[in-house]
């Protein structure tokens, strides 16, 4: 678009319209960020991450990958901290924490039993 052919009033109106669109985009982005930081949104994303990690662990049957844990833990911790401040979430969180502790203990037990079984198999193979 040639600047010489466009009248000044039309260029001013175009710039005003572009500025309004820019401000609208900023407000929309701010609302999305605020909505994403709510306790229920954090809890949903944490559950989604845990579910995906559990699916990956189930598929590989080797446990949760260590690389994904640092990415998931801040989301989980933030969601738990936000939800703990609300009274109606406390019983749910207690149940989730207990279930998580039991799942962690079961994973450790399975891991130790696999290692023990593997070391026993190596010892029996070395005897022959």
N, CA, C and O of each residue as an XYZ file, in Angstrom:
512
protein
N       0.851     -1.161      0.000
C       0.000      0.000      0.000
C       0.894      1.220      0.000
O       1.761      1.350      0.864
N       0.706      2.089     -0.924
C       1.532      3.297     -1.028
C       1.010      4.343     -0.054
O      -0.188      4.622     -0.010
N       1.909      4.911      0.716
C       1.525      5.897      1.717
C       1.057      7.201      1.056
O       0.229      7.912      1.625
N       1.561      7.513     -0.105
C       1.213      8.769     -0.776
C      -0.238      8.781     -1.262
O      -0.872      9.836     -1.297
N      -0.769      7.599     -1.640
C      -2.116      7.522     -2.188
C      -3.197      7.548     -1.096
O      -4.335      7.930     -1.368
N      -2.848      7.142      0.143
C      -3.824      7.049      1.221
C      -3.951      8.392      1.941
O      -2.943      8.989      2.317
N      -5.158      8.861      2.131
C      -5.335     10.124      2.862
C      -4.914      9.977      4.327
O      -4.955      8.882      4.888
N      -4.519     11.070      4.923
C      -4.027     11.067      6.303
C      -5.112     10.601      7.262
O      -4.816      9.840      8.183
N      -6.336     11.021      7.083
C      -7.438     10.622      7.970
C      -7.661      9.114      7.932
O      -7.944      8.505      8.964
N      -7.539      8.508      6.761
C      -7.707      7.062      6.645
C      -6.569      6.324      7.344
O      -6.804      5.304      7.992
N      -5.343      6.822      7.223
C      -4.201      6.216      7.914
C      -4.354      6.326      9.422
O      -4.030      5.388     10.151
N      -4.855      7.485      9.902
C      -5.079      7.659     11.339
C      -6.116      6.650     11.838
O      -5.934      6.017     12.878
N      -7.188      6.514     11.092
C      -8.246      5.574     11.479
C      -7.724      4.135     11.487
O      -8.086      3.352     12.364
N      -6.882      3.786     10.522
C      -6.288      2.457     10.464
C      -5.403      2.203     11.677
O      -5.468      1.128     12.273
N      -4.579      3.174     12.047
C      -3.714      3.026     13.223
C      -4.525      2.920     14.511
O      -4.171      2.145     15.400
N      -5.598      3.684     14.621
C      -6.459      3.607     15.805
C      -7.100      2.227     15.904
O      -7.173      1.646     16.987
N      -7.561      1.708     14.776
C      -8.170      0.382     14.753
C      -7.156     -0.697     15.110
O      -7.479     -1.618     15.860
N      -5.939     -0.602     14.589
C      -4.898     -1.572     14.910
C      -4.537     -1.515     16.392
O      -4.308     -2.555     17.011
N      -4.485     -0.314     16.967
C      -4.205     -0.175     18.392
C      -5.290     -0.801     19.248
O      -4.999     -1.444     20.257
N      -6.561     -0.613     18.842
C      -7.668     -1.222     19.583
C      -7.601     -2.744     19.514
O      -7.862     -3.423     20.507
N      -7.256     -3.277     18.354
C      -7.127     -4.728     18.213
C      -5.975     -5.254     19.077
O      -6.093     -6.321     19.679
N      -4.889     -4.530     19.140
C      -3.742     -4.922     19.955
C      -4.118     -4.948     21.436
O      -3.806     -5.904     22.146
N      -4.799     -3.879     21.901
C      -5.224     -3.821     23.308
C      -6.206     -4.943     23.628
O      -6.151     -5.529     24.709
N      -7.097     -5.239     22.700
C      -8.050     -6.321     22.897
C      -7.324     -7.667     23.026
O      -7.692     -8.502     23.852
N      -6.309     -7.862     22.216
C      -5.512     -9.088     22.300
C      -4.792     -9.211     23.630
O      -4.687    -10.306     24.184
N      -4.294     -8.090     24.148
C      -3.602     -8.110     25.440
C      -4.580     -8.453     26.553
O      -4.257     -9.256     27.428
N      -5.763     -7.861     26.535
C      -6.771     -8.146     27.562
C      -7.201     -9.605     27.504
O      -7.351    -10.247     28.543
N      -7.399    -10.128     26.318
C      -7.788    -11.529     26.162
C      -6.695    -12.455     26.681
O      -6.989    -13.446     27.349
N      -5.442    -12.143     26.380
C      -4.331    -12.964     26.861
C      -4.240    -12.929     28.378
O      -3.987    -13.952     29.014
N      -4.447    -11.753     28.954
C      -4.399    -11.624     30.416
C      -5.494    -12.470     31.064
O      -5.250    -13.143     32.065
N      -6.700    -12.435     30.495
C      -7.799    -13.236     31.025
C      -7.496    -14.726     30.946
O      -7.824    -15.475     31.866
N      -6.871    -15.164     29.854
C      -6.529    -16.578     29.705
C      -5.484    -17.000     30.738
O      -5.560    -18.101     31.284
N      -4.515    -16.134     31.007
C      -3.487    -16.452     32.003
C      -4.110    -16.536     33.390
O      -3.822    -17.467     34.142
N      -4.964    -15.570     33.735
C      -5.619    -15.585     35.045
C      -6.486    -16.832     35.189
O      -6.496    -17.460     36.247
N      -7.208    -17.192     34.138
C      -8.044    -18.380     34.171
C      -7.193    -19.643     34.306
O      -7.589    -20.586     34.991
N      -6.036    -19.666     33.664
C      -5.158    -20.827     33.740
C      -4.508    -21.008     35.090
O      -4.058    -22.108     35.409
N      -4.445    -19.950     35.903
C      -3.811    -20.030     37.214
C      -4.804    -20.286     38.346
O      -4.415    -20.279     39.514
N      -6.056    -20.508     38.030
C      -7.041    -20.834     39.057
C      -6.802    -22.243     39.570
O      -6.211    -23.077     38.884
N      -7.271    -22.499     40.793
C      -7.034    -23.792     41.432
C      -7.648    -24.937     40.635
O      -7.019    -25.981     40.465
N      -8.869    -24.751     40.147
C      -9.497    -25.848     39.413
C      -8.786    -26.122     38.098
O      -8.675    -27.274     37.678
N      -8.308    -25.075     37.450
C      -7.570    -25.248     36.202
C      -6.225    -25.930     36.457
O      -5.810    -26.803     35.694
N      -5.544    -25.525     37.539
C      -4.278    -26.171     37.882
C      -4.498    -27.635     38.248
O      -3.706    -28.502     37.877
N      -5.574    -27.901     38.975
C      -5.859    -29.290     39.350
C      -6.137    -30.134     38.112
O      -5.670    -31.269     38.014
N      -6.903    -29.577     37.160
C      -7.178    -30.314     35.926
C      -5.898    -30.602     35.153
O      -5.692    -31.716     34.672
N      -5.040    -29.594     35.037
C      -3.802    -29.816     34.288
C      -2.891    -30.790     35.023
O      -2.195    -31.587     34.393
N      -2.892    -30.729     36.365
C      -2.078    -31.686     37.128
C      -2.598    -33.104     36.944
O      -1.815    -34.034     36.754
N      -3.916    -33.274     37.000
C      -4.487    -34.600     36.785
C      -4.210    -35.101     35.374
O      -3.962    -36.288     35.165
N      -4.253    -34.193     34.415
C      -3.949    -34.567     33.034
C      -2.502    -35.030     32.919
O      -2.223    -36.042     32.277
N      -1.581    -34.292     33.538
C      -0.168    -34.670     33.488
C       0.070    -36.011     34.183
O       0.809    -36.857     33.679
N      -0.558    -36.195     35.338
C      -0.407    -37.462     36.062
C      -0.996    -38.603     35.250
O      -0.418    -39.687     35.183
N      -2.136    -38.362     34.638
C      -2.746    -39.391     33.800
C      -1.876    -39.765     32.616
O      -1.736    -40.943     32.287
N      -1.287    -38.758     31.973
C      -0.392    -39.041     30.843
C       0.861    -39.785     31.302
O       1.344    -40.682     30.611
N       1.387    -39.409     32.476
C       2.556    -40.109     32.999
C       2.210    -41.554     33.340
O       3.001    -42.463     33.089
N       1.020    -41.764     33.916
C       0.589    -43.129     34.241
C       0.388    -43.952     32.971
O       0.731    -45.134     32.933
N      -0.166    -43.329     31.935
C      -0.341    -44.037     30.667
C       1.006    -44.419     30.065
O       1.184    -45.532     29.570
N       1.940    -43.492     30.113
C       3.275    -43.798     29.587
C       3.948    -44.896     30.401
O       4.608    -45.774     29.845
N       3.776    -44.843     31.725
C       4.363    -45.877     32.577
C       3.722    -47.232     32.308
O       4.399    -48.260     32.306
N       2.414    -47.225     32.080
C       1.728    -48.481     31.797
C       2.176    -49.061     30.474
O       2.342    -50.273     30.340
N       2.373    -48.180     29.482
C       2.784    -48.663     28.160
C       4.199    -49.240     28.193
O       4.466    -50.281     27.592
N       5.088    -48.567     28.886
C       6.468    -49.047     28.906
C       6.716    -50.051     30.024
O       7.673    -50.824     29.975
N       5.849    -50.034     31.026
C       5.953    -50.926     32.191
C       7.312    -50.813     32.875
O       7.818    -51.777     33.449
N       7.891    -49.614     32.802
C       9.188    -49.434     33.456
C       9.160    -48.297     34.455
O      10.213    -47.916     34.965
N       8.018    -47.748     34.749
C       7.919    -46.650     35.707
C       7.891    -45.311     35.015
O       8.051    -45.216     33.798
N       7.683    -44.269     35.813
C       7.596    -42.911     35.286
C       8.986    -42.446     34.892
O       9.945    -42.630     35.642
N       9.094    -41.848     33.723
C      10.380    -41.346     33.249
C      10.865    -40.230     34.158
O      10.083    -39.360     34.543
N      12.126    -40.245     34.499
C      12.683    -39.240     35.399
C      12.696    -37.854     34.766
O      12.685    -36.851     35.479
N      12.720    -37.786     33.456
C      12.775    -36.484     32.780
C      11.465    -35.728     32.904
O      11.466    -34.497     32.893
N      10.339    -36.437     33.021
C       9.049    -35.755     33.086
C       8.705    -35.287     34.493
O       7.872    -34.394     34.647
N       9.313    -35.854     35.513
C       8.971    -35.492     36.884
C       9.269    -34.031     37.218
O       8.418    -33.387     37.830
N      10.423    -33.470     36.854
C      10.635    -32.055     37.170
C       9.630    -31.125     36.508
O       9.359    -30.043     37.027
N       9.087    -31.519     35.395
C       8.090    -30.685     34.722
C       6.729    -30.799     35.395
O       5.969    -29.830     35.406
N       6.412    -31.945     35.947
C       5.095    -32.181     36.524
C       4.997    -31.693     37.971
O       3.945    -31.201     38.379
N       6.063    -31.817     38.746
C       5.998    -31.511     40.173
C       5.594    -30.079     40.491
O       4.783    -29.903     41.401
N       6.092    -29.032     39.815
C       5.625    -27.684     40.153
C       4.138    -27.480     39.891
O       3.470    -26.761     40.633
N       3.624    -28.100     38.853
C       2.198    -27.989     38.557
C       1.388    -28.650     39.667
O       0.390    -28.096     40.128
N       1.814    -29.818     40.086
C       1.104    -30.532     41.143
C       1.187    -29.767     42.457
O       0.185    -29.610     43.153
N       2.381    -29.293     42.794
C       2.551    -28.566     44.057
C       1.728    -27.284     44.079
O       1.112    -26.964     45.096
N       1.709    -26.560     42.988
C       0.910    -25.337     42.923
C      -0.574    -25.613     43.028
O      -1.298    -24.882     43.704
N      -1.033    -26.660     42.366
C      -2.443    -27.021     42.435
C      -2.853    -27.465     43.829
O      -3.935    -27.116     44.301
N      -1.994    -28.233     44.489
C      -2.298    -28.682     45.840
C      -2.308    -27.501     46.805
O      -3.184    -27.413     47.666
N      -1.350    -26.600     46.671
C      -1.298    -25.437     47.562
C      -2.539    -24.558     47.399
O      -3.108    -24.096     48.388
N      -2.956    -24.327     46.156
C      -4.159    -23.518     45.918
C      -5.402    -24.217     46.454
O      -6.242    -23.592     47.101
N      -5.515    -25.501     46.188
C      -6.707    -26.227     46.596
C      -6.766    -26.418     48.106
O      -7.858    -26.499     48.668
N      -5.620    -26.493     48.773
C      -5.589    -26.707     50.227
C      -6.183    -25.512     50.964
O      -6.697    -25.663     52.072
N      -6.117    -24.327     50.361
C      -6.663    -23.129     50.999
C      -8.189    -23.149     51.026
O      -8.804    -22.446     51.828
N      -8.785    -23.928     50.179
C     -10.242    -24.032     50.160
C     -10.663    -25.232     50.992
O     -10.141    -26.332     50.807
N     -11.599    -25.029     51.900
C     -11.996    -26.081     52.838
C     -12.626    -27.288     52.155
O     -12.395    -28.418     52.583
N     -13.405    -27.081     51.116
C     -14.109    -28.205     50.505
C     -13.189    -29.141     49.727
O     -13.610    -30.245     49.385
N     -11.967    -28.751     49.438
C     -11.023    -29.589     48.711
C     -10.189    -30.463     49.641
O      -9.592    -31.435     49.177
N     -10.127    -30.155     50.937
C      -9.226    -30.876     51.842
C      -9.489    -32.383     51.891
O      -8.528    -33.147     51.801
N     -10.724    -32.853     52.028
C     -10.917    -34.319     52.038
C     -10.488    -34.978     50.724
O      -9.929    -36.075     50.724
N     -10.751    -34.308     49.623
C     -10.356    -34.863     48.325
C      -8.836    -34.940     48.236
O      -8.280    -35.947     47.798
N      -8.175    -33.869     48.655
C      -6.709    -33.854     48.593
C      -6.096    -34.899     49.513
O      -5.102    -35.533     49.160
N      -6.684    -35.081     50.693
C      -6.171    -36.123     51.588
C      -6.258    -37.493     50.927
O      -5.318    -38.286     50.993
N      -7.395    -37.763     50.288
C      -7.551    -39.034     49.585
C      -6.555    -39.198     48.453
O      -5.990    -40.274     48.255
N      -6.344    -38.107     47.705
C      -5.382    -38.156     46.594
C      -3.966    -38.370     47.124
O      -3.202    -39.154     46.562
N      -3.618    -37.673     48.206
C      -2.282    -37.844     48.782
C      -2.077    -39.261     49.310
O      -1.006    -39.841     49.136
N      -3.092    -39.814     49.948
C      -2.980    -41.190     50.446
C      -2.853    -42.166     49.286
O      -2.025    -43.077     49.321
N      -3.677    -41.974     48.254
C      -3.595    -42.854     47.082
C      -2.246    -42.720     46.389
O      -1.681    -43.712     45.929
N      -1.729    -41.495     46.313
C      -0.415    -41.292     45.707
C       0.689    -41.953     46.502
O       1.613    -42.534     45.933
N       0.593    -41.863     47.829
C       1.600    -42.513     48.674
C       1.546    -44.028     48.512
O       2.580    -44.694     48.458
N       0.334    -44.565     48.436
C       0.198    -46.010     48.251
C       0.724    -46.432     46.877
O       1.374    -47.470     46.754
N       0.445    -45.639     45.856
C       0.948    -45.956     44.515
C       2.469    -45.871     44.476
O       3.123    -46.697     43.839
N       3.030    -44.876     45.153
C       4.486    -44.763     45.221
C       5.115    -45.950     45.934
O       6.134    -46.484     45.497
N       4.496    -46.355     47.036
C       5.008    -47.515     47.771
C       4.913    -48.777     46.920
O       5.826    -49.602     46.922
N       3.811    -48.925     46.196
C       3.666    -50.096     45.332
C       4.708    -50.079     44.211
O       5.266    -51.118     43.859
N       4.962    -48.898     43.656
C       5.970    -48.802     42.598
C       7.357    -49.154     43.131
O       8.128    -49.844     42.465
N       7.668    -48.675     44.333
C       8.959    -49.026     44.935
C       9.060    -50.526     45.185
O      10.094    -51.137     44.916
N       7.991    -51.114     45.696
C       7.981    -52.549     45.962
C       8.194    -53.342     44.682
O       8.986    -54.284     44.651
N       7.486    -52.960     43.628
C       7.628    -53.652     42.343
C       9.051    -53.481     41.809
O       9.645    -54.431     41.300
N       9.591    -52.271     41.927
C      10.953    -52.028     41.452
C      11.986    -52.848     42.204
O      12.896    -53.422     41.605
N      11.836    -52.898     43.532
C      12.782    -53.687     44.328
C      12.634    -55.177     44.054
O      13.632    -55.895     44.002
N      11.407    -55.654     43.878
C      11.219    -57.085     43.613
C      11.783    -57.452     42.243
O      12.333    -58.541     42.078
N      11.655    -56.560     41.256
C      12.242    -56.832     39.934
C      13.759    -56.881     40.015
O      14.396    -57.747     39.416
N      14.331    -55.945     40.760
C      15.793    -55.951     40.897
C      16.272    -57.200     41.614
O      17.273    -57.804     41.230
N      15.545    -57.584     42.666
C      15.928    -58.783     43.404
C      15.821    -60.005     42.515
O      16.701    -60.865     42.533
N      14.749    -60.092     41.736
C      14.552    -61.222     40.845
C      15.638    -61.248     39.768
O      16.143    -62.316     39.423
N      15.991    -60.092     39.244
C      17.031    -60.028     38.215
C      18.385    -60.431     38.792
O      19.154    -61.134     38.137
N      18.679    -59.990     40.014
C      19.965    -60.360     40.612
C      20.005    -61.849     40.943
O      21.059    -62.474     40.830
N      18.873    -62.428     41.349
C      18.831    -63.866     41.617
C      19.016    -64.664     40.328
O      19.676    -65.703     40.332
N      18.439    -64.187     39.231
C      18.606    -64.871     37.947
C      20.051    -64.810     37.487
O      20.567    -65.779     36.930
N      20.720    -63.666     37.717
C      22.127    -63.548     37.339
C      22.982    -64.505     38.158
O      23.916    -65.110     37.632
N      22.666    -64.644     39.448
C      23.435    -65.534     40.315
C      23.259    -66.986     39.880
O      24.219    -67.756     39.888
N      22.039    -67.364     39.501
C      21.822    -68.749     39.076
C      22.486    -69.019     37.731
O      22.945    -70.137     37.491
N      22.550    -68.017     36.842
C      23.219    -68.194     35.566
C      24.729    -68.299     35.755
O      25.396    -69.022     35.015
N      25.271    -67.589     36.733
C      26.709    -67.639     36.978
C      27.122    -68.984     37.565
O      28.259    -69.416     37.376
N      26.211    -69.651     38.278
C      26.534    -70.944     38.891
C      26.738    -72.033     37.849
O      27.502    -72.969     38.082
N      26.070    -71.929     36.707
C      26.172    -72.974     35.691
C      27.333    -72.757     34.862
O      27.591    -73.536     33.945
